Amino acid sequence: MPLTRLEITDFRNLAAIALEPLSTGFNLLYGYNGSGKTSLLEAIYYLSLGRSFRSGAVGRIIRHTADKFCIFAQSAANGEQCIPIGIERQQQGDGKIRISGRDAQSVSELADLTPVQLINSHCYSLLDAGPVFRRKYLDWGIFYLNNDFLRIWRDYEQVLKQRNAGLRSRRPRKELDAWSEELANKAVLLDQARREYILSLLPILNDTVAELLAFPNLEIRYQPGWDDAVPYREILANFYEKDCLIGYTQNGPHRADLKITINGVVAKDILSRGQQKLFVCAMILAQGVLLKRCVNKAPIYLIDDLPAELDTVSRSKLITLLSKQDTQIFVTAVERDALSDVLSKLPLKMFHVEHGNVTEVI
């Protein structure tokens, strides 16, 4: 749900700011490097997921003269009554999450209420880094479409830890077989959830990529984390000795990946930096389309330094595609003119960020 009001206190270099962003459309945050633009995006991200995309150390996030930070927002959608949400963290690590005047039980409640998608300099990891980033990409989308997914994922991870602990401590074969059987049961559920999601996502993703880039013979293939020509139970049995030798489970959904190729070549090896950015944006926007289509819930997009590594034509294509999402978008740029022209005919609010202060530009 979009944020109709945002208040941030003692977060990074943001001492005390308040703004009322546009609920549907673009919110352009511009200013020099170090002014606080990225910190503002980080605060919104933290409000949704309870963590930073820059540093996990709370002490580095809290402004140096303060003992805690606070982020508060009003969230609303489709004319519904505004829902107040807030999060605070103290130097000692203690924290509090509040939703509609009550203490939240978990960060997942925030995530479910305000889905956020981030596009920044690290988003290239979806293409050029390890499988863990692509698994997180898949699991983000499944979380919002499958009410049982978080439980399924946690159950699998817990059993995997138990089996790995047994492998490392050389537990008896009978005990490990019991963990293997339980792991296989959980793996089937997790793999099925991912396969169902991919089946729904791929047509949208192919269409979204086509709006930004022309790629011949693009192929996106899901790899479950083992040779699925063989039942997973048999895989665990076949690799038992090797797993015991190295002390962990080599195969399973924890090794799942997306293989992305163009003309049979791994995409990251042939795409320019600008093309990689557009491709990753297409991947992320496709998830937003599917989310809106399935549960009528659109993510908030946080895009740090949108102009970077994109020419004028590519910027225009991306902004046009974003505008079709009919959702709330926060975009940063160093210079106002870098985007104001192409955004001028779209719903737009502009905010100047300077020395940790935010001023709406009328």
Secondary structure, 3 states (H helix, E strand, C coil): CCEEEEEEEEECCEEEEEECCCCCEEEEEECCCCCCHHHHHHHHHHHHHCCCCCCCCHHHHECCCCCEEEEEEEECCCCCCCEEEEEEEECCCCEEEEECCEECCCHHHHHHHCCEEEECCCCCHHHHCCHHHHHHHHHHHHHHHCCCHHHHHHHHHHHHHHHHHHHHCCCCHHHHHHHHHHHHHHHHHHHHHHHHHHHHHHHHHHHHHHHHCCCCCEEEEEECCCCCCCCHHHHHHHCHHHHHHHCCCCCCHHHCEEEEEECCEEHHHCCCHHHHHHHHHHHHHHHHHHHHHHHCCCCEEEECCCCCCCCHHHHHHHHHHHHCCCCEEEEEECCCHHHHHHHCCCCEEEEEEECCEEEEEC
